[in-house]
Amino acid sequence: MPEIIDLLKDVPIFSALDSQALESLASKARRHTFKRNTVIMPEGEPGECLYIIASGSVKVFVGDEDGRELVLYQEGPGTCIGDISLLDDAPRSASVMTLEKTVAWSLSKQDFLSCIEQNPAMSLTIIRTLTRRLRDATGGIRSLALDNVYRRLADKLIELAIDEDGTPALQKRYSHQDLGNMIGASREMVGKVISELVNGEYIELRDRRIFILRNLPRNW
């Protein structure tokens, strides 16, 4: 119980709940452990529950019949996924797959909606969360429509990077296909841009991880 209560406190849509409401909600949550590359939410299926990520990470993506996919975003510990389809009764708008071993807690649709009814203050927080997602989606659409592959890749590298001893670096090893799926580009094009950035000494590969050595140019 303490584990899920502490986790719920860090999730924005549940942050307005008092201790009693948190304990009530936590008592209804179920713990799951998923292996790497497990699809825990298939696109197009009815939404029966949401998940709160406790550890590990997942990707949210859309795909087509030819196996092509576009990664919308990635999520890690303390994030909530799958809540949209619980609110509008529509099928899942995207799929969710684990990127590594992942522990998550689930809440059923009925328990989630009952919590909102009993705690009206949650509604405003949910609206703000959905508004942020809409703004992020709008920015992604704009980038796909107006930016070239280099610009999209450069922005994604900066977004994924964290500080490591004073040098921005990607936390994980990403294949050219992984990066291409994130920005809507081919593996070959991503590889070409990466090679040019390495040759220009803007980035460096260390154990297949990307380190950003200096500010990436706005255009290439």
C-alpha positions as CSV (number, residue, x, y, z in Angstrom):
1,M,0.0,0.0,0.0
2,P,2.7,2.6,0.8
3,E,4.3,2.1,-2.6
4,I,1.3,2.8,-4.6
5,I,0.2,5.7,-2.4
6,D,3.6,7.4,-2.8
7,L,3.4,6.8,-6.6
8,L,-0.1,8.3,-6.8
9,K,1.0,11.4,-5.1
10,D,3.5,12.1,-7.8
11,V,1.0,11.6,-10.7
12,P,-0.5,15.1,-11.6
13,I,-4.1,13.9,-12.1
14,F,-4.1,12.4,-8.6
15,S,-2.1,15.1,-6.8
16,A,-5.3,16.9,-5.5
17,L,-6.6,13.9,-3.6
18,D,-6.5,13.9,0.2
19,S,-5.0,11.0,2.2
20,Q,-8.3,9.2,2.6
21,A,-9.0,9.3,-1.1
22,L,-5.5,8.2,-2.0
23,E,-5.8,5.2,0.4
24,S,-9.2,4.3,-1.1
25,L,-7.8,4.4,-4.6
26,A,-4.6,2.6,-3.7
27,S,-6.6,-0.3,-2.3
28,K,-8.2,-0.9,-5.7
29,A,-5.0,-0.8,-7.7
30,R,-3.3,-4.0,-9.1
31,R,0.4,-4.5,-9.5
32,H,1.8,-5.9,-12.8
33,T,5.2,-6.8,-14.1
34,F,5.8,-6.8,-17.8
35,K,8.7,-8.1,-19.8
36,R,10.5,-6.0,-22.4
37,N,8.6,-5.5,-25.7
38,T,5.2,-6.3,-24.3
39,V,2.3,-4.5,-25.8
40,I,0.2,-3.7,-22.8
41,M,-2.4,-1.5,-24.7
42,P,-3.2,-2.3,-28.3
43,E,-4.5,0.5,-30.5
44,G,-8.2,0.1,-31.4
45,E,-9.2,-2.0,-28.4
46,P,-11.7,-0.7,-25.7
47,G,-10.2,1.0,-22.7
48,E,-10.9,-0.9,-19.6
49,C,-8.1,0.4,-17.3
50,L,-5.3,2.9,-17.0
51,Y,-1.7,2.2,-15.9
52,I,0.6,4.1,-13.7
53,I,4.3,3.4,-14.4
54,A,6.3,2.5,-11.2
55,S,9.6,1.5,-12.9
56,G,10.8,0.9,-16.4
57,S,9.6,2.8,-19.5
58,V,7.1,2.5,-22.3
59,K,6.6,3.9,-25.8
60,V,3.3,5.2,-27.1
61,F,3.0,4.7,-30.8
62,V,0.7,4.3,-33.8
63,G,1.2,1.9,-36.7
64,D,-0.1,0.7,-40.0
65,E,-0.7,-2.6,-41.7
66,D,2.7,-2.6,-43.3
67,G,4.4,-2.6,-39.9
68,R,5.5,1.0,-40.0
69,E,5.2,3.0,-36.8
70,L,5.5,6.5,-35.4
71,V,6.5,6.9,-31.8
72,L,4.4,9.7,-30.2
73,Y,6.3,9.8,-27.0
74,Q,7.9,7.8,-24.3
75,E,7.0,7.6,-20.6
76,G,8.7,6.5,-17.4
77,P,8.1,6.2,-13.7
78,G,5.4,8.4,-12.2
79,T,3.4,8.8,-15.4
80,C,-0.2,7.7,-16.2
81,I,-1.2,6.1,-19.5
82,G,-4.5,5.0,-21.0
83,D,-6.7,7.5,-19.2
84,I,-8.1,9.2,-22.4
85,S,-10.1,6.2,-23.6
86,L,-11.6,5.9,-20.1
87,L,-13.0,9.4,-20.4
88,D,-14.5,9.4,-23.9
89,D,-15.5,5.7,-24.2
90,A,-13.6,5.5,-27.5
91,P,-11.1,2.7,-28.4
92,R,-7.5,3.2,-27.6
93,S,-6.0,5.9,-29.9
94,A,-2.5,4.4,-29.8
95,S,-0.6,1.3,-28.7
96,V,1.7,1.1,-25.7
97,M,4.8,-1.2,-25.5
98,T,7.4,-1.6,-22.8
99,L,10.9,-0.7,-23.7
100,E,12.4,-2.7,-20.8
101,K,11.1,-4.7,-17.8
102,T,8.4,-2.5,-16.4
103,V,6.3,-2.5,-13.2
104,A,3.0,-0.7,-13.4
105,W,-0.2,-0.4,-11.3
106,S,-3.6,-0.6,-13.0
107,L,-6.9,1.1,-12.1
108,S,-10.1,-0.1,-13.6
109,K,-12.3,2.3,-15.6
110,Q,-15.1,2.1,-13.0
111,D,-12.7,2.9,-10.1
112,F,-11.2,5.8,-12.0
113,L,-14.5,7.4,-12.9
114,S,-15.9,6.9,-9.4
115,C,-12.8,8.7,-8.0
116,I,-13.5,11.7,-10.3
117,E,-17.1,11.8,-9.2
118,Q,-16.2,11.8,-5.6
119,N,-13.3,14.3,-6.0
120,P,-14.5,17.1,-8.5
121,A,-11.1,18.9,-8.1
122,M,-9.6,16.2,-10.2
123,S,-11.5,17.4,-13.2
124,L,-9.5,20.6,-13.5
125,T,-6.2,18.7,-13.2
126,I,-7.3,16.3,-15.9
127,I,-8.2,19.2,-18.2
128,R,-4.8,20.8,-17.7
129,T,-3.1,17.4,-18.4
130,L,-5.1,16.9,-21.6
131,T,-4.4,20.4,-22.7
132,R,-0.7,19.9,-22.3
133,R,-0.9,16.7,-24.3
134,L,-2.8,18.6,-27.0
135,R,-0.1,21.3,-27.2
136,D,2.6,18.7,-27.4
137,A,0.7,16.9,-30.2
138,T,0.3,20.2,-32.1
139,G,4.0,20.8,-31.8
140,G,4.7,17.3,-33.1
141,I,2.4,17.8,-36.1
142,R,3.9,21.2,-36.9
143,S,7.4,19.6,-36.8
144,L,6.4,16.8,-39.1
145,A,4.8,19.2,-41.6
146,L,7.3,22.0,-41.6
147,D,10.7,20.8,-40.4
148,N,13.2,18.7,-42.4
149,V,14.6,15.4,-41.1
150,Y,17.7,17.0,-39.8
151,R,15.8,19.6,-37.7
152,R,13.4,16.9,-36.3
153,L,16.3,14.7,-35.4
154,A,18.3,17.5,-33.8
155,D,15.3,18.5,-31.7
156,K,14.8,14.9,-30.6
157,L,18.4,14.4,-29.6
158,I,18.2,17.5,-27.5
159,E,14.9,16.4,-26.0
160,L,16.3,12.9,-25.0
161,A,19.6,14.2,-23.7
162,I,20.5,14.5,-20.0
163,D,23.5,16.0,-18.4
164,E,26.3,13.5,-17.8
165,D,29.4,15.1,-16.2
166,G,28.8,18.3,-18.0
167,T,28.1,16.8,-21.4
168,P,24.5,16.2,-22.8
169,A,24.1,12.5,-23.6
170,L,21.2,10.2,-24.4
171,Q,20.4,7.9,-21.5
172,K,20.0,4.8,-23.6
173,R,21.3,3.3,-26.8
174,Y,18.9,4.1,-29.6
175,S,19.1,2.4,-33.0
176,H,18.7,4.5,-36.1
177,Q,15.3,2.7,-36.5
178,D,14.3,3.8,-33.0
179,L,15.1,7.4,-33.7
180,G,13.5,7.2,-37.1
181,N,10.2,6.0,-35.6
182,M,10.3,8.9,-33.2
183,I,10.6,11.6,-35.9
184,G,8.8,10.0,-38.9
185,A,11.9,9.3,-41.0
186,S,13.7,6.3,-42.5
187,R,16.5,4.4,-40.7
188,E,18.8,5.2,-43.7
189,M,18.1,9.0,-43.5
190,V,18.7,9.0,-39.7
191,G,22.0,7.1,-40.2
192,K,23.1,9.7,-42.8
193,V,22.4,12.6,-40.5
194,I,24.1,10.9,-37.5
195,S,27.2,10.2,-39.6
196,E,27.4,13.9,-40.8
197,L,27.1,15.1,-37.2
198,V,29.8,12.8,-36.1
199,N,32.1,13.9,-39.0
200,G,31.4,17.5,-38.1
201,E,32.3,16.8,-34.4
202,Y,29.0,17.9,-33.1
203,I,28.2,14.5,-31.6
204,E,30.3,11.5,-30.5
205,L,29.3,7.8,-30.1
206,R,30.5,6.1,-27.0
207,D,29.5,2.5,-26.5
208,R,26.7,3.2,-29.1
209,R,25.3,6.1,-26.9
210,I,25.2,9.6,-28.4
211,F,27.0,12.4,-26.7
212,I,26.4,16.0,-27.8
213,L,29.7,17.8,-27.8
214,R,28.5,21.3,-28.8
215,N,25.4,23.1,-29.9
216,L,23.8,21.5,-32.9
217,P,23.3,24.0,-35.8
218,R,19.7,25.1,-36.5
219,N,19.9,24.0,-40.1
220,W,22.2,21.6,-42.0
